Amino acid sequence: MKGNSLYDRTDDRFKELIGKKVQCLDKDGKKRVGVLEFAAVNNNLHHKFQVTLSRTPIWPVDPKTIKLYEN
């Protein structure tokens, strides 16, 4: 269904990072790393900003902490 994919629902600021290895900080300040599949407010579940990294949903996440992973 057009418009319903994870890519389509991802915040425009992060669409260029889909499929790339990124890092972010979770609510406890722990660095999380994985392949970005989704990044946006999840209004269907908890109304918080969520990222999905390598099939693992993580929330709440501060969008300012999302960036390409650097070794």
Phi, psi and omega in degrees: 000124182295138179087355183247000180286162177301321178300312182297327181273353179287140176305133183306330180297338187243000182300326180292345180266352180302132180085358180252157178283122182232169174230155175204172177251134176276184185298339179265004180083008179279134179287129177244138184229139176176180178278124184287127177244335183200143176206107179182175173288129178267093182283346180279338188241303190222357178061030177239160178288126184235146166241151171243116181245119179048050177071013179247115177284137180227129177203158346286149178233137174281116182304334180294344183267357182278124178202165177303141179288134176236127181301000000 
